Amino acid sequence: MKRLITASLMAMTIALTGCGGGGSGSSDTTTNTTFNNIKMCVPATFTANTFRCATECNASEYEQDFYSDTASCQTAGAKWIAEYNRNDTPRTAEQSTAYNFIDAIRQNVGVSPLKYDSRLEEATRLHELYLGDVASIYNVNMTHYEDNITYPSVYYRGNSGTDRANVQGNFWYAGDVISYGEPTPLASINALLTAIYHRLFMLENYLYRVGINSTTKTFAEPQLFGAQLDKIYFLKALSTDIGVYPYDGQTNVQTTFDNRETPDPLPNTTASVGNPISVQLNDAKVTAPTMVSFRLFYDANGTEITDTTILDQLTDPNGRFTAYEFALFANAPLTANTAYRAEFQYVDGGVTKTKVWRFTTGL
């Protein structure tokens, strides 16, 4: 039986600072020393290949941080670019396939692309070994957290995903998603995408690094996603205002959510339902959103599917959704090889907006 376990989701509201302002700063009246606001200006593109230090950023650049002098800015900028562009090689072909799959999904959704990280790969490899060790020795199924006091193991590296990631490198946050019973990393990620809490986490726009599990054990398939604090503003600024999944134009979409996610997003039913349709609004670009309607149609004839369940911050039974997240479940599996149209209407800062997109299910 397949079982899905989700990591704790983080509710964050990020305020972006735009380019402009600054110039020469204030002076210390005691020492008469002038402090210049030198800004690191990064191109507003998904691939950050360079940067420049200036008192003002151009409209096409993202203002990353302030520095007291050009030399400090140059040092910090070189480090920022090198870390941002770091993209390691997955250890196996199966890991590479899974990485390319979730990276392509995210880019089609309109959020930041993922960089592969061998440090997170090692952290998740050891976590999978820890889970298998504890299950074998103590007959206990652990999930996201490790406990080296009650269930010690040679594979222990830290209590949480962030702890384990930081043993390998410097991460502000890392969270894992775990499935059980899937034969490959690709199958694991594909299954996790039908589980709404897992999906919302994997498609967060502030994440940009990932490590895929790599052991030969079949007990669990954890994947570890990481974020670094000095990148989140940049990533949110580059991400779309509204991300949807299935994404617009997607084909071969899975029809069913088998309703075995933990925690359970639909506690009042045990039956399989439709693969959820989800919306994630960018909290750096959308102001105080309010959902007006969320509808699903057969695209061929325009017939609306009205037997649905909609989750948002107010109706989510587990309190995981933020004010920027929404999901629609058809209360029966979607029809195979069928074109659908989804419509989401919402108010953003007093302005009513509508997102319409289409996707097609697989066989």
N, C-alpha and C positions, 0 to 999 in steps of 0.2 A: 504494500500500500504506500503510495507516495505521500509524503508529508512535507509541508512547507513551513519554515520558521522564519519570521521576519526580524530584522534588527530594529532597534528603537529609532524612530524617526525624529528628526530635530526640527522644531518650529523656529525659524529665524526670519527676522525682518532686517534687511540690509539697506542702509541709506547710502546712495552713491554720491560722490562728490564730482561735479562736472569740471571740465577744463575752464580755465579763466580765473580771474582774481589773482592775488598774490603780488608779484613784483618785489620790490625791496621791502624788507620787513621792518619791525620796530628796532630802535637802538637802545642799548643799556645806558641810562643817564649817568651811571657811576663809572663804568669803564669806557664808555663811549665806543663800544664795539658794535658793529653792524652785523645782523644776521640776515642772510639772503634766503628767500624761499626758492630754492632750486627744485624744480619738479622733474621727476622721471616720467617721460612721455613715451607710452607704448602704442604702436599702431593698433587701431581698432579693427583688427582682423583676427580670424581664428588661429592663424599661424604667426606667432610673435618672433620675428627673426632679428629684430634690432630694437633700439630705443635711442632716445636722445635726452640730454639734460638741458633744461631751459627754464626761464622765468615764466613762460607761458606755453601751454600745449596748444597744438592746432585742433580744429574742430574734428579732424579725422583721427585724433589720438586720444588715448585714455590716460588720465592723470593718475599715476599709481601712488606716488608718495612725495613728501617734502624732505629736502635735505639742506643742511646748513651751508654746504659748499659743493662745487662741481665735482671735486675729487671723491667725496663721499657718495654722491649720486652715481658716478661712473662705477664705483666698486659695487654698490648695491645693485645697480642695473645689470651688470654683467652676471652677477650671481642669480638674479631673478630670471633672466633670459635663459641661462644654462639649465636651471631647474625646470622652468616651464617647458623647454624643448626636449628634456630628457625623455627618451622613449626606448625602453629596453626590449629585448627580444624574448618572447615566450619560450619556455624550455622545450615544449613539445608542439607538434603540429595540432593536436587536439586543443591545446590551450590557445594557440594562435587563431584557430577557427572560431572559438568561443569569443575571444577578444574582438576580432574583426566584426563579428555579428552584433555584439552589444554596442560597439563604437558606431557602426553604421546606423543602428536604430536611433541612437541619441542624436546623431547629426541630422537624420531625417525628421526627427521631432523638433529640432531647432535649438537644442541646448549644446553646451560645450562638448567637443570631442574628448575622448579618453586617451590618455597616454598610458602605455603599459609600464608597470613598475615591478622590477624583480624583487624589491624589498617587500612589497605587499604580497607578491607571489610566495616568497619564503615564509612570511607570517601566516598566510592561509594554509600553506603546506603543513606547517608545524601544528596549526590548530586542528586540521583534519586528523593528523596523527594523534594529537591529544584526545580528540573525541573518540577515536577508535580504541585507543589504549584504555581510557576510562570505561568504555562499554565492555571491553574484554575482561578487565581486572575486577571492576566493581559492579558490573551489570547495571550501570547507570547511563542514561542517555542525556548528556549535557548538550547545550546548544551554543549560545553566543559567548557565554562566560566560562572562564577556567577557574578552578578552585584547587590550589596546590596544597591546601591544608587538609581538607576533607578527602580530596581525590588527587593525591600527588602523582605526577608523571614526569618522566625525563623530557617530555615534549612541552612542558609548561613554559610559556613565555610571557604571560600577563593575563590579568583578569578580563579586560575588555578588548574589543578590536583596536581601539586607539592605543591602549597599552602595548599590545602585541606589535602594532605597526611602528611605534616609537622605539621599540627595541632594535628595529632594523634601520630606522631613519627618523627624520623630523617631520611629523604630521600633526596638524592641528586637530584633525578628527579622522577616524576611520571606522566604518561600520560594515559588518558582513551580512550577507544573505545566505541562507542555507536550505538546500533541498535534500531529500533522502530518496534513494531508490532509482535515480536517473543514471543511465549507462555512461554518459559523456558530459563534459563541461557544457557543451552546446545544448544538449537536452536539458540540463539543469537550468541554464539561463532562460531557455525558451519556456520551460514550465513556470519559472518564477515570474515571468512577464504576464502570466494569466492571473497571478495572485496580486490583488490590488495594492496591499501595503508594500510588498516587495517591489512592485513596479514603480510606485511613486518614489520610493527611495532610489532605485537604480537610475531613474530619469531626473534626479535632482540636478539643477543647473550649476550648483557650486562644486559638485564632484568633478574631478578631472584625472584621477589616477585609479588604476585597477590592477589587481593581481588575481589570477585564476588558479584554482586548486590544481595540484600536479601529482598527487600520490596515486598509487595503484589500489588503494583501499576503496571499497565500495560502500562503506558505512555512511558517509556524508559527502556532500559536494559544496563546501563553502566558497564564496567569492568575496573578496575584500575590496571595498571602494574607499578611496581616501581623498582628503582635501587639505590644503595648506592655507593658512589664514591670509597670507599676503596675495593670494590669487583669487579669492572669492568675489571681490568687487569687480575685477576685470571680467571674470567668467559670467557673472550676472549681467553686466553691461553688454556683453556680446550675445547673450541668449535672446531668443524671441520673446515677445510679450506673452504669448500663449502657446503652450506645447500640448499636443493631443496625441493620444495613442488608442487604437491604431492610428498611425499618421496618415496624412492626406495622400491618397494614391497607393497605399500599401496593399499588396496582394498576398494571397496564401495565409491570411490571418486565421489564427486558431478560433474555433467556434465555441469552445467550452471552458468554463472554469469549474473544476471538479469539487469545489467547496470544501477543500481540506487544508485551508490556510490556518495558521496559528499566529496571532489571534484570529478568531472567526469574524469576518466582516458581515456575514449573514447568519446570525445565530438562530434565527427563527425558521431556517430551512436547512435540510441536509441534502437536498437534491442538487444535481449539477445544474448550473445556470449558464447564461451567455457569458462569453469572454467580456469582461467589463470594458466600457469606453471611458477613457479618463481625460481630464483637463487639468493642467497645472499652469497657473498664472504666475508670471515673474514678479515677485514682491519688490523688485527694484524698479519696475516700470509701470505697475498697475496700482492704483490707489483705492483702498477700501472697496474691494469688489463685492458685488451682490449678484447672485444668480437670478435671472428672470425666468429662464426655461432651459431644459435639457431634453432633446428629443431625438429619436432614432426612427429612420424610415427605410423601407425597401426602395432602393433607388430606381428600379425598373418601372414601378407603377405609382410611386409616391405614397403608398400605404404606410401609415404610422404604426409602429409597434408600441402599444399603450400599456402592456403588462410589464412594467419595469419597476425597479427599485433604484432610487437615487440617493447617494451618500454625499454629504458635505460635512463641514465642521459641526453642524448642529445635529445631524442624524447619524453620524458614524458611531456605532455602538461601543467602540473601543477608544474613542477620543484621539485617534491618530491623525485625522485630517486637519490641515491648517485651514485658515480662511481663504486660501488660494488654491485649494484642491477640491475636485469634484469627480464623481464617478457614476455612470449609469450601467446597471445590470439589466439585461433582458431576463425575465424570470424563467426562460427556457433557453436551451442552447441555440445559438445562431444557426441559420441554415447554411449548409455547405455550398461552396461554389456560387455565392450570391453577392451581389453588389448592394452596399448599404450607404445611406447618407445620414450623417450626424449633424445636428445643429445645436449650438450652445449660445445663448444670449445672456449678456451680463451687463451690469452697470459699472463703469470704471471712472471714478472721479466725477460722477454726475452725468456722464455720457453713456448712452446705451450703445453697445457694440454686439455684433453677431459674427460668430465663427461657423462656417459651413465647410465640411470636408467629407470625403468619400473613401471607402475601402472595400476590398473584396475578400471574402473568406476562401479558405482552401477546401480541398476535397475531404 
